[in-house]
Amino acid sequence: MPRATNSPATRKRRKRILSKAKGFRGGRSKLYRTAKDSVYKAMQWAYRDRKVRKRNFRSLWIQRINAAAKLNGMNYSRFMEGLRTAGIEIDRKVLSDLAIHDAEAFKALVQSSAKALEEKAKQTA
């Protein structure tokens, strides 16, 4: 009985890995064994960096909100505390966008935050 190698499946598997390795330098894009290792490692980094990207964007939004709040005479932490106290639920992505594109709306939010903080101080005193 002849030996069956199932070459269509092997070819498909190798082709899939080599197509994912397209654009890698040298043997990493041409040779199956090195391409396989490179693709697996690249997939691990891609998985990790999808999480890191979320972290980086949140940090960027916070920096933008802080800068805009300081222009209006308040720092980030007091601004966010005031928003929570006022019951305004806007996420950081939208706040950052408002700070960049709609300064008047952001200024109104800062004022309502400051007002809520004043009322909170009166209640505790």
matplotlib code that plots the C-alpha trace (Angstrom):
import matplotlib.pyplot as plt

x = [0.0, 1.5, 2.3, -0.3, 1.2, -1.9, 0.1, -2.9, -3.4, 0.4, 0.6, -2.4, -0.9, 2.5, 0.9, -1.1, 1.9, 4.0, 1.3, 1.1, 4.9, 4.8, 6.8, 9.1, 12.8, 15.1, 14.3, 11.5, 9.3, 10.7, 11.5, 8.7, 10.4, 11.7, 8.5, 6.4, 8.4, 8.2, 4.4, 3.7, 5.8, 4.2, 0.7, 1.7, 2.8, -0.3, -2.5, -0.5, -0.4, -4.2, -4.4, -1.6, -3.2, -6.3, -4.0, -2.1, -5.3, -6.7, -3.5, -3.6, -7.2, -6.4, -3.5, -5.7, -8.5, -5.9, -4.5, -7.9, -9.0, -5.9, -6.7, -10.0, -8.4, -8.9, -6.8, -7.8, -8.6, -10.8, -12.6, -13.4, -14.5, -16.8, -18.3, -19.0, -20.6, -22.7, -23.9, -22.5, -21.5, -19.2, -16.3, -12.8, -12.8, -15.7, -14.3, -11.0, -12.8, -14.8, -11.6, -10.1, -13.1, -15.6, -13.9, -17.1, -18.9, -15.8, -15.8, -19.4, -18.6, -15.7, -18.1, -20.7, -18.0, -16.8, -20.3, -20.9, -17.6, -18.7, -22.0, -20.3, -18.0, -21.0, -22.7, -19.7, -18.9]
y = [0.0, 3.4, 6.0, 8.8, 12.1, 14.3, 17.0, 19.3, 19.9, 20.4, 22.8, 24.8, 25.0, 26.1, 28.6, 30.1, 30.6, 32.0, 34.4, 35.7, 36.2, 38.3, 41.4, 39.9, 40.2, 37.5, 33.8, 34.8, 35.3, 32.6, 29.5, 27.7, 26.8, 30.3, 31.9, 29.7, 30.9, 34.5, 34.4, 32.8, 35.4, 38.2, 36.9, 36.9, 40.5, 41.5, 39.9, 41.8, 45.1, 45.1, 45.4, 48.0, 50.1, 50.5, 51.6, 54.1, 55.7, 56.1, 57.7, 60.1, 61.0, 61.8, 64.0, 66.0, 66.4, 67.5, 70.1, 71.5, 71.5, 73.4, 76.0, 76.5, 76.7, 73.2, 70.1, 66.6, 64.9, 67.7, 68.0, 64.3, 64.4, 67.3, 65.5, 62.4, 64.6, 66.4, 63.1, 63.7, 60.4, 61.1, 58.8, 60.0, 59.5, 61.9, 64.4, 64.4, 65.0, 67.8, 69.4, 69.4, 70.3, 72.1, 74.3, 76.0, 72.8, 71.7, 75.0, 74.5, 71.1, 72.5, 75.2, 72.6, 70.5, 73.4, 74.2, 70.6, 70.7, 73.9, 72.4, 69.2, 71.4, 73.3, 70.0, 68.6, 71.8]
z = [0.0, -0.9, 1.7, 2.0, 3.0, 2.9, 0.9, 0.2, 4.0, 4.5, 1.6, 2.9, 6.4, 5.1, 2.7, 5.5, 7.7, 4.8, 3.8, 7.3, 7.3, 4.1, 4.7, 7.2, 6.4, 5.0, 5.7, 8.1, 5.1, 2.8, 5.0, 6.7, 9.9, 10.7, 9.4, 11.7, 14.7, 13.6, 13.0, 16.4, 18.2, 16.2, 17.1, 20.8, 20.5, 18.7, 21.4, 24.1, 22.3, 21.7, 25.5, 25.7, 23.0, 25.2, 28.1, 26.0, 24.7, 28.2, 29.3, 26.3, 27.0, 30.6, 29.6, 27.2, 29.8, 32.4, 30.0, 29.1, 32.7, 33.8, 31.1, 32.9, 36.3, 37.7, 37.7, 36.4, 39.7, 41.1, 37.7, 37.6, 41.3, 40.5, 37.5, 39.6, 42.3, 39.8, 38.4, 34.9, 33.3, 30.3, 29.5, 29.1, 25.3, 24.8, 27.4, 25.5, 22.2, 23.7, 25.1, 21.6, 19.4, 21.6, 24.2, 25.2, 26.1, 28.0, 29.9, 30.8, 32.2, 34.2, 35.6, 36.6, 38.1, 40.2, 41.3, 42.4, 44.4, 46.2, 47.1, 48.4, 50.5, 52.0, 52.9, 54.7, 56.6]

ax = plt.figure().add_subplot(projection="3d")
ax.plot(x, y, z, "-o")
ax.set_aspect("equal")
plt.show()
